[in-house]
């Protein structure tokens, strides 16, 4: 493993499919930070720029906003209906 070079690792979350998007995002972020530390890497955005705390907060807020819009439309995130609609 020590001789392997990993140019990047992408973690993603399917927002409509989780019940608590902010919590799922926080768990994913914690995993990303652990991997980054273990592999000696950096957390970056899609353009490979370092991921600032402000950007992380913006992503968390957008996740919560999207899930609230789903609820407002009568679709509970993570529900059977959401899983069918967003499969």
Biopython code that builds the backbone (N, CA, C, O; Angstrom):
import numpy as np
from Bio.PDB.StructureBuilder import StructureBuilder

atoms = [
    (1, "UNK", "N", (0.814, -1.192, 0.000)),
    (1, "UNK", "CA", (0.000, 0.000, 0.000)),
    (1, "UNK", "C", (0.863, 1.263, 0.000)),
    (1, "UNK", "O", (0.488, 2.262, -0.614)),
    (2, "UNK", "N", (1.994, 1.233, 0.669)),
    (2, "UNK", "CA", (2.811, 2.439, 0.768)),
    (2, "UNK", "C", (3.359, 2.890, -0.575)),
    (2, "UNK", "O", (3.683, 4.065, -0.745)),
    (3, "UNK", "N", (3.468, 1.983, -1.522)),
    (3, "UNK", "CA", (4.010, 2.355, -2.824)),
    (3, "UNK", "C", (2.937, 2.841, -3.802)),
    (3, "UNK", "O", (3.264, 3.293, -4.899)),
    (4, "UNK", "N", (1.675, 2.753, -3.421)),
    (4, "UNK", "CA", (0.595, 3.192, -4.304)),
    (4, "UNK", "C", (0.460, 4.714, -4.295)),
    (4, "UNK", "O", (0.592, 5.352, -3.251)),
    (5, "UNK", "N", (0.200, 5.275, -5.445)),
    (5, "UNK", "CA", (-0.075, 6.703, -5.552)),
    (5, "UNK", "C", (-1.551, 6.874, -5.910)),
    (5, "UNK", "O", (-2.033, 6.305, -6.889)),
    (6, "UNK", "N", (-2.248, 7.651, -5.117)),
    (6, "UNK", "CA", (-3.668, 7.904, -5.352)),
    (6, "UNK", "C", (-3.807, 9.384, -5.686)),
    (6, "UNK", "O", (-3.630, 10.231, -4.811)),
    (7, "UNK", "N", (-4.122, 9.710, -6.947)),
    (7, "UNK", "CA", (-4.218, 11.125, -7.318)),
    (7, "UNK", "C", (-5.441, 11.818, -6.731)),
    (7, "UNK", "O", (-5.457, 13.042, -6.602)),
    (8, "UNK", "N", (-6.449, 11.057, -6.379)),
    (8, "UNK", "CA", (-7.640, 11.665, -5.810)),
    (8, "UNK", "C", (-8.648, 10.623, -5.393)),
    (8, "UNK", "O", (-8.643, 9.495, -5.886)),
    (9, "UNK", "N", (-9.504, 11.010, -4.487)),
    (9, "UNK", "CA", (-10.565, 10.151, -3.991)),
    (9, "UNK", "C", (-11.797, 11.033, -3.836)),
    (9, "UNK", "O", (-11.732, 12.084, -3.199)),
    (10, "UNK", "N", (-12.899, 10.617, -4.405)),
    (10, "UNK", "CA", (-14.123, 11.411, -4.363)),
    (10, "UNK", "C", (-15.151, 10.724, -3.475)),
    (10, "UNK", "O", (-15.427, 9.534, -3.625)),
    (11, "UNK", "N", (-15.707, 11.486, -2.558)),
    (11, "UNK", "CA", (-16.812, 11.012, -1.729)),
    (11, "UNK", "C", (-18.048, 11.794, -2.152)),
    (11, "UNK", "O", (-17.978, 13.000, -2.384)),
    (12, "UNK", "N", (-19.160, 11.117, -2.251)),
    (12, "UNK", "CA", (-20.394, 11.802, -2.629)),
    (12, "UNK", "C", (-21.557, 11.282, -1.797)),
    (12, "UNK", "O", (-21.490, 10.208, -1.199)),
    (13, "UNK", "N", (-22.612, 12.064, -1.778)),
    (13, "UNK", "CA", (-23.799, 11.719, -1.016)),
    (13, "UNK", "C", (-25.015, 12.017, -1.881)),
    (13, "UNK", "O", (-25.091, 13.074, -2.508)),
    (14, "UNK", "N", (-25.947, 11.108, -1.915)),
    (14, "UNK", "CA", (-27.185, 11.280, -2.662)),
    (14, "UNK", "C", (-28.201, 11.922, -1.708)),
    (14, "UNK", "O", (-28.881, 11.226, -0.953)),
    (15, "UNK", "N", (-28.294, 13.238, -1.751)),
    (15, "UNK", "CA", (-29.058, 14.025, -0.776)),
    (15, "UNK", "C", (-30.496, 13.535, -0.589)),
    (15, "UNK", "O", (-30.921, 13.413, 0.559)),
    (16, "UNK", "N", (-31.271, 13.246, -1.635)),
    (16, "UNK", "CA", (-32.655, 12.812, -1.412)),
    (16, "UNK", "C", (-32.768, 11.458, -0.714)),
    (16, "UNK", "O", (-33.822, 11.138, -0.165)),
    (17, "UNK", "N", (-31.718, 10.671, -0.726)),
    (17, "UNK", "CA", (-31.802, 9.306, -0.211)),
    (17, "UNK", "C", (-31.437, 9.177, 1.263)),
    (17, "UNK", "O", (-31.556, 8.088, 1.825)),
    (18, "UNK", "N", (-30.996, 10.262, 1.905)),
    (18, "UNK", "CA", (-30.660, 10.200, 3.333)),
    (18, "UNK", "C", (-31.689, 10.989, 4.129)),
    (18, "UNK", "O", (-32.209, 12.000, 3.655)),
    (19, "UNK", "N", (-31.980, 10.527, 5.333)),
    (19, "UNK", "CA", (-33.020, 11.172, 6.137)),
    (19, "UNK", "C", (-32.550, 12.494, 6.739)),
    (19, "UNK", "O", (-33.333, 13.440, 6.821)),
    (20, "UNK", "N", (-31.318, 12.579, 7.152)),
    (20, "UNK", "CA", (-30.777, 13.800, 7.764)),
    (20, "UNK", "C", (-29.524, 14.184, 6.999)),
    (20, "UNK", "O", (-28.425, 13.723, 7.308)),
    (21, "UNK", "N", (-29.702, 15.036, 5.993)),
    (21, "UNK", "CA", (-28.601, 15.396, 5.108)),
    (21, "UNK", "C", (-27.441, 16.060, 5.808)),
    (21, "UNK", "O", (-26.287, 15.773, 5.490)),
    (22, "UNK", "N", (-27.719, 16.955, 6.766)),
    (22, "UNK", "CA", (-26.642, 17.642, 7.472)),
    (22, "UNK", "C", (-25.812, 16.653, 8.284)),
    (22, "UNK", "O", (-24.584, 16.738, 8.299)),
    (23, "UNK", "N", (-26.474, 15.721, 8.955)),
    (23, "UNK", "CA", (-25.757, 14.710, 9.734)),
    (23, "UNK", "C", (-24.952, 13.790, 8.813)),
    (23, "UNK", "O", (-23.797, 13.477, 9.103)),
    (24, "UNK", "N", (-25.552, 13.361, 7.719)),
    (24, "UNK", "CA", (-24.839, 12.504, 6.766)),
    (24, "UNK", "C", (-23.638, 13.245, 6.186)),
    (24, "UNK", "O", (-22.572, 12.656, 6.005)),
    (25, "UNK", "N", (-23.805, 14.540, 5.893)),
    (25, "UNK", "CA", (-22.689, 15.335, 5.385)),
    (25, "UNK", "C", (-21.574, 15.421, 6.424)),
    (25, "UNK", "O", (-20.399, 15.275, 6.087)),
    (26, "UNK", "N", (-21.937, 15.659, 7.689)),
    (26, "UNK", "CA", (-20.933, 15.743, 8.749)),
    (26, "UNK", "C", (-20.159, 14.431, 8.889)),
    (26, "UNK", "O", (-18.944, 14.437, 9.088)),
    (27, "UNK", "N", (-20.863, 13.321, 8.785)),
    (27, "UNK", "CA", (-20.189, 12.010, 8.866)),
    (27, "UNK", "C", (-19.270, 11.791, 7.672)),
    (27, "UNK", "O", (-18.161, 11.277, 7.819)),
    (28, "UNK", "N", (-19.735, 12.184, 6.489)),
    (28, "UNK", "CA", (-18.906, 12.048, 5.295)),
    (28, "UNK", "C", (-17.671, 12.938, 5.408)),
    (28, "UNK", "O", (-16.571, 12.528, 5.038)),
    (29, "UNK", "N", (-17.851, 14.142, 5.912)),
    (29, "UNK", "CA", (-16.739, 15.068, 6.094)),
    (29, "UNK", "C", (-15.725, 14.512, 7.096)),
    (29, "UNK", "O", (-14.518, 14.615, 6.879)),
    (30, "UNK", "N", (-16.205, 13.931, 8.176)),
    (30, "UNK", "CA", (-15.311, 13.332, 9.166)),
    (30, "UNK", "C", (-14.504, 12.195, 8.536)),
    (30, "UNK", "O", (-13.305, 12.069, 8.786)),
    (31, "UNK", "N", (-15.160, 11.375, 7.725)),
    (31, "UNK", "CA", (-14.462, 10.291, 7.027)),
    (31, "UNK", "C", (-13.429, 10.856, 6.066)),
    (31, "UNK", "O", (-12.308, 10.353, 5.990)),
    (32, "UNK", "N", (-13.801, 11.901, 5.329)),
    (32, "UNK", "CA", (-12.867, 12.527, 4.386)),
    (32, "UNK", "C", (-11.653, 13.082, 5.114)),
    (32, "UNK", "O", (-10.526, 12.954, 4.636)),
    (33, "UNK", "N", (-11.876, 13.691, 6.255)),
    (33, "UNK", "CA", (-10.744, 14.229, 7.037)),
    (33, "UNK", "C", (-9.843, 13.107, 7.546)),
    (33, "UNK", "O", (-8.618, 13.234, 7.526)),
    (34, "UNK", "N", (-10.442, 12.018, 7.998)),
    (34, "UNK", "CA", (-9.640, 10.876, 8.461)),
    (34, "UNK", "C", (-8.812, 10.305, 7.319)),
    (34, "UNK", "O", (-7.628, 10.016, 7.492)),
    (35, "UNK", "N", (-9.432, 10.141, 6.149)),
    (35, "UNK", "CA", (-8.705, 9.623, 4.986)),
    (35, "UNK", "C", (-7.593, 10.579, 4.570)),
    (35, "UNK", "O", (-6.488, 10.151, 4.239)),
    (36, "UNK", "N", (-7.889, 11.863, 4.587)),
    (36, "UNK", "CA", (-6.906, 12.870, 4.209)),
    (36, "UNK", "C", (-5.681, 12.805, 5.127)),
    (36, "UNK", "O", (-4.540, 12.865, 4.669)),
    (37, "UNK", "N", (-5.938, 12.684, 6.404)),
    (37, "UNK", "CA", (-4.838, 12.589, 7.369)),
    (37, "UNK", "C", (-4.055, 11.300, 7.168)),
    (37, "UNK", "O", (-2.825, 11.319, 7.127)),
    (38, "UNK", "N", (-4.755, 10.191, 7.042)),
    (38, "UNK", "CA", (-4.098, 8.890, 6.907)),
    (38, "UNK", "C", (-3.282, 8.783, 5.623)),
    (38, "UNK", "O", (-2.227, 8.149, 5.601)),
    (39, "UNK", "N", (-3.778, 9.409, 4.550)),
    (39, "UNK", "CA", (-3.100, 9.306, 3.258)),
    (39, "UNK", "C", (-2.178, 10.487, 2.976)),
    (39, "UNK", "O", (-1.507, 10.520, 1.944)),
    (40, "UNK", "N", (-2.143, 11.454, 3.889)),
    (40, "UNK", "CA", (-1.304, 12.627, 3.680)),
    (40, "UNK", "C", (-1.810, 13.511, 2.562)),
    (40, "UNK", "O", (-1.018, 14.101, 1.827)),
    (41, "UNK", "N", (-3.115, 13.610, 2.427)),
    (41, "UNK", "CA", (-3.715, 14.382, 1.340)),
    (41, "UNK", "C", (-4.365, 15.654, 1.818)),
    (41, "UNK", "O", (-4.218, 16.048, 2.975)),
    (42, "UNK", "N", (-5.082, 16.290, 0.923)),
    (42, "UNK", "CA", (-5.799, 17.528, 1.195)),
    (42, "UNK", "C", (-7.255, 17.375, 0.798)),
    (42, "UNK", "O", (-7.583, 16.624, -0.120)),
    (43, "UNK", "N", (-8.125, 18.088, 1.492)),
    (43, "UNK", "CA", (-9.523, 18.172, 1.068)),
    (43, "UNK", "C", (-9.608, 19.298, 0.050)),
    (43, "UNK", "O", (-9.207, 20.428, 0.330)),
    (44, "UNK", "N", (-10.129, 18.989, -1.130)),
    (44, "UNK", "CA", (-10.220, 19.979, -2.196)),
    (44, "UNK", "C", (-11.608, 19.950, -2.824)),
    (44, "UNK", "O", (-12.363, 18.995, -2.641)),
    (45, "UNK", "N", (-11.938, 21.014, -3.571)),
    (45, "UNK", "CA", (-13.207, 21.067, -4.279)),
    (45, "UNK", "C", (-13.041, 20.448, -5.665)),
    (45, "UNK", "O", (-11.998, 19.872, -5.977)),
    (46, "UNK", "N", (-14.059, 20.571, -6.478)),
    (46, "UNK", "CA", (-14.041, 19.952, -7.811)),
    (46, "UNK", "C", (-12.953, 20.526, -8.716)),
    (46, "UNK", "O", (-12.531, 19.880, -9.675)),
    (47, "UNK", "N", (-12.502, 21.745, -8.406)),
    (47, "UNK", "CA", (-11.432, 22.354, -9.199)),
    (47, "UNK", "C", (-10.059, 22.140, -8.553)),
    (47, "UNK", "O", (-9.062, 22.735, -8.962)),
    (48, "UNK", "N", (-10.037, 21.285, -7.545)),
    (48, "UNK", "CA", (-8.821, 20.934, -6.804)),
    (48, "UNK", "C", (-8.232, 22.089, -5.993)),
    (48, "UNK", "O", (-7.037, 22.107, -5.697)),
    (49, "UNK", "N", (-9.074, 23.035, -5.645)),
    (49, "UNK", "CA", (-8.670, 24.112, -4.735)),
    (49, "UNK", "C", (-8.953, 23.635, -3.311)),
    (49, "UNK", "O", (-9.954, 22.955, -3.083)),
    (50, "UNK", "N", (-8.094, 23.977, -2.350)),
    (50, "UNK", "CA", (-8.338, 23.550, -0.961)),
    (50, "UNK", "C", (-9.743, 23.936, -0.501)),
    (50, "UNK", "O", (-10.229, 25.030, -0.787)),
    (51, "UNK", "N", (-10.366, 23.035, 0.199)),
    (51, "UNK", "CA", (-11.748, 23.222, 0.655)),
    (51, "UNK", "C", (-11.735, 24.023, 1.961)),
    (51, "UNK", "O", (-11.344, 23.508, 3.008)),
    (52, "UNK", "N", (-12.159, 25.270, 1.888)),
    (52, "UNK", "CA", (-12.176, 26.164, 3.047)),
    (52, "UNK", "C", (-13.385, 25.878, 3.929)),
    (52, "UNK", "O", (-14.378, 25.306, 3.480)),
    (53, "UNK", "N", (-13.283, 26.286, 5.191)),
    (53, "UNK", "CA", (-14.380, 26.089, 6.127)),
    (53, "UNK", "C", (-15.663, 26.761, 5.636)),
    (53, "UNK", "O", (-16.754, 26.223, 5.821)),
    (54, "UNK", "N", (-15.537, 27.927, 5.013)),
    (54, "UNK", "CA", (-16.716, 28.623, 4.507)),
    (54, "UNK", "C", (-17.418, 27.804, 3.428)),
    (54, "UNK", "O", (-18.647, 27.782, 3.370)),
    (55, "UNK", "N", (-16.659, 27.138, 2.584)),
    (55, "UNK", "CA", (-17.244, 26.304, 1.538)),
    (55, "UNK", "C", (-17.919, 25.071, 2.148)),
    (55, "UNK", "O", (-18.989, 24.657, 1.702)),
    (56, "UNK", "N", (-17.301, 24.506, 3.144)),
    (56, "UNK", "CA", (-17.886, 23.352, 3.825)),
    (56, "UNK", "C", (-19.233, 23.746, 4.437)),
    (56, "UNK", "O", (-20.209, 23.006, 4.313)),
    (57, "UNK", "N", (-19.291, 24.902, 5.093)),
    (57, "UNK", "CA", (-20.550, 25.376, 5.679)),
    (57, "UNK", "C", (-21.597, 25.650, 4.606)),
    (57, "UNK", "O", (-22.781, 25.385, 4.809)),
    (58, "UNK", "N", (-21.166, 26.180, 3.467)),
    (58, "UNK", "CA", (-22.101, 26.443, 2.368)),
    (58, "UNK", "C", (-22.683, 25.146, 1.823)),
    (58, "UNK", "O", (-23.869, 25.093, 1.498)),
    (59, "UNK", "N", (-21.874, 24.109, 1.719)),
    (59, "UNK", "CA", (-22.357, 22.807, 1.233)),
    (59, "UNK", "C", (-23.353, 22.219, 2.230)),
    (59, "UNK", "O", (-24.398, 21.701, 1.837)),
    (60, "UNK", "N", (-23.028, 22.301, 3.516)),
    (60, "UNK", "CA", (-23.935, 21.783, 4.550)),
    (60, "UNK", "C", (-25.267, 22.534, 4.482)),
    (60, "UNK", "O", (-26.329, 21.915, 4.547)),
    (61, "UNK", "N", (-25.217, 23.853, 4.353)),
    (61, "UNK", "CA", (-26.440, 24.662, 4.285)),
    (61, "UNK", "C", (-27.257, 24.326, 3.038)),
    (61, "UNK", "O", (-28.483, 24.242, 3.110)),
    (62, "UNK", "N", (-26.601, 24.134, 1.910)),
    (62, "UNK", "CA", (-27.306, 23.796, 0.673)),
    (62, "UNK", "C", (-27.979, 22.428, 0.793)),
    (62, "UNK", "O", (-29.089, 22.227, 0.299)),
    (63, "UNK", "N", (-27.302, 21.499, 1.449)),
    (63, "UNK", "CA", (-27.871, 20.172, 1.681)),
    (63, "UNK", "C", (-29.154, 20.290, 2.499)),
    (63, "UNK", "O", (-30.173, 19.692, 2.152)),
    (64, "UNK", "N", (-29.103, 21.060, 3.585)),
    (64, "UNK", "CA", (-30.290, 21.257, 4.427)),
    (64, "UNK", "C", (-31.395, 21.963, 3.646)),
    (64, "UNK", "O", (-32.570, 21.623, 3.783)),
    (65, "UNK", "N", (-31.021, 22.941, 2.832)),
    (65, "UNK", "CA", (-32.009, 23.674, 2.028)),
    (65, "UNK", "C", (-32.711, 22.753, 1.037)),
    (65, "UNK", "O", (-33.933, 22.805, 0.896)),
    (66, "UNK", "N", (-31.948, 21.919, 0.357)),
    (66, "UNK", "CA", (-32.538, 20.996, -0.617)),
    (66, "UNK", "C", (-33.502, 20.029, 0.056)),
    (66, "UNK", "O", (-34.578, 19.743, -0.469)),
    (67, "UNK", "N", (-33.106, 19.531, 1.220)),
    (67, "UNK", "CA", (-33.996, 18.604, 1.917)),
    (67, "UNK", "C", (-35.255, 19.318, 2.413)),
    (67, "UNK", "O", (-36.331, 18.722, 2.427)),
    (68, "UNK", "N", (-35.138, 20.574, 2.817)),
    (68, "UNK", "CA", (-36.321, 21.313, 3.243)),
    (68, "UNK", "C", (-37.252, 21.551, 2.061)),
    (68, "UNK", "O", (-38.471, 21.462, 2.206)),
    (69, "UNK", "N", (-36.700, 21.845, 0.913)),
    (69, "UNK", "CA", (-37.527, 22.014, -0.296)),
    (69, "UNK", "C", (-38.262, 20.718, -0.626)),
    (69, "UNK", "O", (-39.412, 20.748, -1.065)),
    (70, "UNK", "N", (-37.599, 19.578, -0.415)),
    (70, "UNK", "CA", (-38.274, 18.295, -0.626)),
    (70, "UNK", "C", (-39.454, 18.169, 0.330)),
    (70, "UNK", "O", (-40.564, 17.831, -0.081)),
    (71, "UNK", "N", (-39.203, 18.448, 1.625)),
    (71, "UNK", "CA", (-40.280, 18.355, 2.619)),
    (71, "UNK", "C", (-41.436, 19.292, 2.261)),
    (71, "UNK", "O", (-42.606, 18.925, 2.364)),
    (72, "UNK", "N", (-41.083, 20.508, 1.838)),
    (72, "UNK", "CA", (-42.118, 21.473, 1.447)),
    (72, "UNK", "C", (-42.947, 20.938, 0.280)),
    (72, "UNK", "O", (-44.121, 21.283, 0.146)),
    (73, "UNK", "N", (-42.352, 20.109, -0.553)),
    (73, "UNK", "CA", (-43.058, 19.505, -1.687)),
    (73, "UNK", "C", (-43.720, 18.178, -1.345)),
    (73, "UNK", "O", (-44.225, 17.485, -2.228)),
    (74, "UNK", "N", (-43.719, 17.823, -0.062)),
    (74, "UNK", "CA", (-44.395, 16.606, 0.369)),
    (74, "UNK", "C", (-43.569, 15.338, 0.218)),
    (74, "UNK", "O", (-44.120, 14.238, 0.253)),
    (75, "UNK", "N", (-42.265, 15.473, 0.053)),
    (75, "UNK", "CA", (-41.385, 14.311, -0.092)),
    (75, "UNK", "C", (-40.419, 14.294, 1.090)),
    (75, "UNK", "O", (-39.595, 15.196, 1.239)),
    (76, "UNK", "N", (-40.523, 13.283, 1.912)),
    (76, "UNK", "CA", (-39.644, 13.162, 3.072)),
    (76, "UNK", "C", (-38.315, 12.552, 2.611)),
    (76, "UNK", "O", (-38.301, 11.450, 2.063)),
    (77, "UNK", "N", (-37.198, 13.261, 2.827)),
    (77, "UNK", "CA", (-35.905, 12.711, 2.433)),
    (77, "UNK", "C", (-35.660, 11.346, 3.081)),
    (77, "UNK", "O", (-35.916, 11.156, 4.270)),
    (78, "UNK", "N", (-35.171, 10.422, 2.298)),
    (78, "UNK", "CA", (-34.890, 9.081, 2.789)),
    (78, "UNK", "C", (-36.091, 8.152, 2.841)),
    (78, "UNK", "O", (-35.946, 6.966, 3.137)),
    (79, "UNK", "N", (-37.273, 8.677, 2.557)),
    (79, "UNK", "CA", (-38.485, 7.854, 2.612)),
    (79, "UNK", "C", (-38.564, 6.935, 1.389)),
    (79, "UNK", "O", (-37.821, 7.092, 0.420)),
    (80, "UNK", "N", (-39.474, 5.988, 1.466)),
    (80, "UNK", "CA", (-39.692, 5.079, 0.340)),
    (80, "UNK", "C", (-40.023, 5.869, -0.918)),
    (80, "UNK", "O", (-39.540, 5.553, -2.006)),
    (81, "UNK", "N", (-40.842, 6.890, -0.764)),
    (81, "UNK", "CA", (-41.213, 7.717, -1.911)),
    (81, "UNK", "C", (-39.978, 8.419, -2.509)),
    (81, "UNK", "O", (-39.792, 8.433, -3.726)),
    (82, "UNK", "N", (-39.150, 8.994, -1.644)),
    (82, "UNK", "CA", (-37.935, 9.670, -2.112)),
    (82, "UNK", "C", (-37.004, 8.680, -2.810)),
    (82, "UNK", "O", (-36.404, 9.003, -3.835)),
    (83, "UNK", "N", (-36.887, 7.478, -2.255)),
    (83, "UNK", "CA", (-36.020, 6.464, -2.852)),
    (83, "UNK", "C", (-36.512, 6.087, -4.247)),
    (83, "UNK", "O", (-35.709, 5.878, -5.156)),
    (84, "UNK", "N", (-37.845, 5.999, -4.416)),
    (84, "UNK", "CA", (-38.412, 5.683, -5.731)),
    (84, "UNK", "C", (-38.220, 6.832, -6.711)),
    (84, "UNK", "O", (-37.837, 6.616, -7.860)),
    (85, "UNK", "N", (-38.488, 8.054, -6.256)),
    (85, "UNK", "CA", (-38.411, 9.217, -7.130)),
    (85, "UNK", "C", (-36.980, 9.552, -7.548)),
    (85, "UNK", "O", (-36.749, 10.020, -8.662)),
    (86, "UNK", "N", (-36.037, 9.315, -6.668)),
    (86, "UNK", "CA", (-34.657, 9.713, -6.910)),
    (86, "UNK", "C", (-33.728, 8.507, -7.023)),
    (86, "UNK", "O", (-32.599, 8.535, -6.534)),
    (87, "UNK", "N", (-34.205, 7.465, -7.662)),
    (87, "UNK", "CA", (-33.374, 6.266, -7.818)),
    (87, "UNK", "C", (-32.452, 6.382, -9.010)),
    (87, "UNK", "O", (-31.683, 5.462, -9.287)),
]
sb = StructureBuilder()
sb.init_structure("model")
sb.init_model(0)
sb.init_chain("A")
sb.init_seg("    ")
for serial, (resi, resn, name, xyz) in enumerate(atoms, 1):
    if name == "N":
        sb.init_residue(resn, " ", resi, " ")
    sb.init_atom(name, np.array(xyz, "f"), 0.0, 1.0, " ", f" {name:<3s}", serial, name[0])
structure = sb.get_structure()
